[in-house]
Amino acid sequence: MDEEPLADFAERRDARIGRLRAVPVVDGRAPRAAHVSPAEPRVVERWNGHVWEMHAVVPDLAAAKALLYPVPRTPPPAEGPPLGKGPGRHRKPRVPPTGT
């Protein structure tokens, strides 16, 4: 029987450390899907490699999604080359050729 080496298993397990998940706060009911009752509070849990630990409590699904999927900061767009001469409202800016 082929078994996975322990080092490979440990590497795979450690890659998941720090992962977050949102769980609805329920009282005596079975956990439900995330889209059910989006106004209910959620507990955000973090995986520590062995068990899920409580990380934060948020008031609703929108706040949980904002914590789980933060918007990446993008740098401001670089200014493009100046437009070429000529008439027309729909001129495209010149794109420098890419040399490989």
Backbone as CSV, one residue per row, in Angstrom:
resi,resn,N_x,N_y,N_z,CA_x,CA_y,CA_z,C_x,C_y,C_z
1,MET,0.844,-1.170,0.000,0.000,0.000,0.000,0.891,1.236,0.000
2,ASP,0.615,2.160,-0.912,1.408,3.383,-0.999,0.903,4.395,0.021
3,GLU,1.829,4.923,0.806,1.477,5.942,1.784,2.200,7.229,1.450
4,GLU,1.572,8.329,1.789,2.154,9.646,1.553,3.263,9.895,2.573
5,PRO,4.405,10.426,2.144,5.457,10.759,3.114,4.965,11.811,4.110
6,LEU,5.431,11.711,5.348,4.997,12.616,6.403,5.335,14.063,6.076
7,ALA,6.467,14.318,5.435,6.858,15.687,5.083,5.856,16.302,4.107
8,ASP,5.366,15.525,3.150,4.377,16.035,2.195,3.062,16.364,2.892
9,PHE,2.656,15.487,3.819,1.434,15.733,4.570,1.560,17.002,5.411
10,ALA,2.690,17.167,6.096,2.899,18.333,6.950,2.906,19.617,6.129
11,GLU,3.512,19.575,4.953,3.546,20.756,4.082,2.140,21.130,3.623
12,ARG,1.344,20.142,3.257,-0.027,20.377,2.825,-0.878,20.921,3.980
13,ARG,-0.683,20.367,5.186,-1.438,20.826,6.354,-1.058,22.254,6.723
14,ASP,0.239,22.570,6.696,0.698,23.902,7.072,0.279,24.969,6.071
15,ALA,0.028,24.589,4.829,-0.395,25.560,3.819,-1.773,26.121,4.144
16,ARG,-2.567,25.378,4.919,-3.924,25.824,5.256,-3.980,26.631,6.545
17,ILE,-2.912,26.740,7.278,-2.919,27.478,8.539,-3.214,28.944,8.252
18,GLY,-4.121,29.521,9.020,-4.497,30.915,8.848,-5.716,31.115,7.973
19,ARG,-6.242,30.047,7.388,-7.437,30.165,6.537,-8.631,30.562,7.399
20,LEU,-9.491,31.407,6.857,-10.666,31.886,7.587,-11.939,31.285,7.005
21,ARG,-12.955,31.127,7.878,-14.283,30.723,7.413,-15.313,31.414,8.288
22,ALA,-16.490,31.671,7.728,-17.583,32.305,8.470,-18.664,31.265,8.726
23,VAL,-19.118,31.206,9.966,-20.140,30.244,10.370,-21.292,31.022,10.993
24,PRO,-22.533,30.770,10.559,-23.671,31.461,11.180,-23.787,31.089,12.655
25,VAL,-24.195,32.050,13.464,-24.439,31.786,14.880,-25.830,31.179,14.974
26,VAL,-25.907,29.948,15.424,-27.195,29.261,15.531,-27.378,28.780,16.966
27,ASP,-28.618,28.733,17.388,-28.903,28.260,18.740,-29.740,26.989,18.666
28,GLY,-29.089,25.860,18.751,-29.785,24.588,18.750,-30.182,24.079,17.377
29,ARG,-29.988,24.885,16.341,-30.321,24.438,14.989,-29.057,23.970,14.286
30,ALA,-29.236,23.190,13.270,-28.087,22.754,12.478,-27.569,23.927,11.659
31,PRO,-26.263,24.021,11.426,-25.736,25.101,10.578,-26.381,25.058,9.194
32,ARG,-26.608,26.248,8.640,-27.260,26.351,7.338,-26.310,26.990,6.343
33,ALA,-26.754,27.061,5.124,-25.948,27.667,4.065,-25.764,29.154,4.340
34,ALA,-24.712,29.730,3.780,-24.368,31.124,4.052,-25.428,32.099,3.551
35,HIS,-26.098,31.771,2.446,-27.054,32.716,1.871,-28.382,32.754,2.636
36,VAL,-28.619,31.783,3.519,-29.842,31.755,4.305,-29.689,32.725,5.470
37,SER,-30.635,33.591,5.651,-30.640,34.599,6.727,-29.351,35.423,6.725
38,PRO,-29.142,36.249,5.693,-27.912,37.037,5.615,-27.795,38.102,6.700
39,ALA,-28.874,38.403,7.404,-28.818,39.426,8.451,-28.382,38.865,9.808
40,GLU,-28.267,37.541,9.934,-27.840,36.939,11.198,-26.347,37.158,11.420
41,PRO,-25.928,37.236,12.688,-24.495,37.401,12.971,-23.716,36.150,12.583
42,ARG,-22.440,36.350,12.334,-21.547,35.259,11.941,-20.330,35.249,12.859
43,VAL,-19.782,34.060,13.068,-18.510,33.903,13.762,-17.475,33.588,12.693
44,VAL,-16.410,34.362,12.649,-15.321,34.098,11.709,-14.284,33.289,12.472
45,GLU,-13.947,32.124,11.921,-13.004,31.218,12.568,-11.729,31.117,11.743
46,ARG,-10.610,30.897,12.439,-9.304,30.755,11.784,-8.760,29.356,12.090
47,TRP,-8.246,28.683,11.065,-7.672,27.348,11.205,-6.246,27.479,11.733
48,ASN,-5.937,26.807,12.847,-4.595,26.899,13.433,-3.741,25.678,13.127
49,GLY,-4.236,24.780,12.305,-3.505,23.566,11.964,-4.082,22.339,12.629
50,HIS,-4.891,22.543,13.670,-5.496,21.421,14.382,-6.997,21.604,14.574
51,VAL,-7.421,22.813,14.960,-8.843,23.097,15.189,-9.166,24.499,14.676
52,TRP,-10.465,24.769,14.490,-10.923,26.103,14.121,-11.055,26.927,15.399
53,GLU,-10.401,28.097,15.464,-10.460,28.995,16.610,-11.292,30.224,16.245
54,MET,-12.019,30.777,17.231,-12.798,31.976,16.972,-11.853,33.148,16.714
55,HIS,-12.082,33.852,15.627,-11.241,34.987,15.232,-11.985,36.305,15.425
56,ALA,-13.269,36.349,15.042,-14.057,37.581,15.145,-15.539,37.232,15.101
57,VAL,-16.353,38.154,15.578,-17.808,38.051,15.461,-18.253,39.271,14.665
58,VAL,-19.013,39.034,13.596,-19.466,40.123,12.723,-20.992,40.133,12.698
59,PRO,-21.596,41.290,12.432,-23.057,41.401,12.536,-23.865,40.742,11.421
60,ASP,-23.287,40.568,10.230,-24.070,39.996,9.138,-23.154,39.388,8.079
61,LEU,-23.776,38.845,7.038,-23.035,38.175,5.969,-22.141,39.140,5.202
62,ALA,-22.601,40.363,4.964,-21.801,41.334,4.216,-20.506,41.660,4.964
63,ALA,-20.582,41.816,6.274,-19.379,42.098,7.060,-18.446,40.895,7.067
64,ALA,-19.010,39.687,7.083,-18.182,38.479,7.042,-17.440,38.383,5.712
65,LYS,-18.143,38.672,4.614,-17.494,38.624,3.303,-16.404,39.681,3.190
66,ALA,-16.623,40.858,3.784,-15.604,41.910,3.740,-14.348,41.480,4.497
67,LEU,-14.515,40.707,5.557,-13.371,40.223,6.323,-12.684,39.052,5.629
68,LEU,-13.477,38.161,5.027,-12.909,36.981,4.368,-12.254,37.309,3.030
69,TYR,-12.837,38.231,2.287,-12.351,38.554,0.946,-12.059,40.045,0.844
70,PRO,-10.967,40.520,1.447,-10.671,41.955,1.384,-10.359,42.395,-0.043
71,VAL,-10.711,43.628,-0.347,-10.454,44.176,-1.680,-8.961,44.500,-1.768
72,PRO,-8.249,43.937,-2.744,-6.818,44.232,-2.847,-6.589,45.683,-3.245
73,ARG,-5.591,46.269,-2.652,-5.249,47.654,-2.995,-4.500,47.642,-4.319
74,THR,-4.966,48.457,-5.249,-4.317,48.537,-6.547,-3.621,49.887,-6.659
75,PRO,-2.458,49.904,-7.264,-1.779,51.189,-7.438,-2.555,52.055,-8.427
76,PRO,-2.400,53.372,-8.348,-3.100,54.241,-9.302,-2.619,53.946,-10.722
77,PRO,-3.510,54.092,-11.694,-3.101,53.783,-13.069,-2.010,54.733,-13.551
78,ALA,-1.062,54.171,-14.287,0.020,54.986,-14.840,-0.519,55.808,-16.014
79,GLU,0.034,56.966,-16.200,-0.406,57.793,-17.308,0.111,57.190,-18.609
80,GLY,-0.751,57.131,-19.592,-0.382,56.563,-20.874,0.333,57.580,-21.747
81,PRO,0.757,57.149,-22.911,1.429,58.080,-23.834,0.433,59.118,-24.338
82,PRO,0.914,60.276,-24.764,0.003,61.305,-25.276,-0.679,60.828,-26.556
83,LEU,-1.869,61.360,-26.801,-2.600,60.978,-27.999,-1.915,61.550,-29.232
84,GLY,-2.069,60.827,-30.324,-1.489,61.273,-31.578,-2.272,62.435,-32.160
85,LYS,-1.672,63.099,-33.129,-2.343,64.230,-33.774,-3.396,63.713,-34.731
86,GLY,-4.414,64.527,-34.949,-5.433,64.167,-35.908,-6.818,64.396,-35.353
87,PRO,-7.818,64.433,-36.249,-9.182,64.680,-35.821,-9.822,63.394,-35.284
88,GLY,-10.940,63.559,-34.666,-11.706,62.394,-34.232,-11.834,62.314,-32.725
89,ARG,-13.041,61.983,-32.292,-13.277,61.869,-30.858,-12.850,60.513,-30.321
90,HIS,-12.793,59.520,-31.164,-12.584,58.153,-30.697,-11.194,57.636,-31.037
91,ARG,-10.212,58.499,-30.873,-8.843,58.063,-31.153,-8.360,57.164,-30.029
92,LYS,-7.607,56.177,-30.383,-7.002,55.304,-29.367,-5.598,55.825,-29.101
93,PRO,-5.137,55.711,-27.867,-3.759,56.134,-27.590,-2.790,55.177,-28.267
94,ARG,-1.650,55.713,-28.616,-0.629,54.873,-29.232,-0.056,53.920,-28.200
95,VAL,0.103,52.687,-28.590,0.675,51.693,-27.696,2.086,51.391,-28.205
96,PRO,3.098,51.549,-27.354,4.457,51.263,-27.829,4.571,49.770,-28.163
97,PRO,5.323,49.461,-29.224,5.471,48.040,-29.588,6.241,47.302,-28.503
98,THR,5.836,46.058,-28.292,6.530,45.235,-27.294,7.558,44.390,-28.015
99,GLY,8.785,44.543,-27.604,9.854,43.760,-28.216,10.198,42.553,-27.365
100,THR,10.329,41.437,-28.000,10.697,40.229,-27.239,12.061,39.771,-27.581
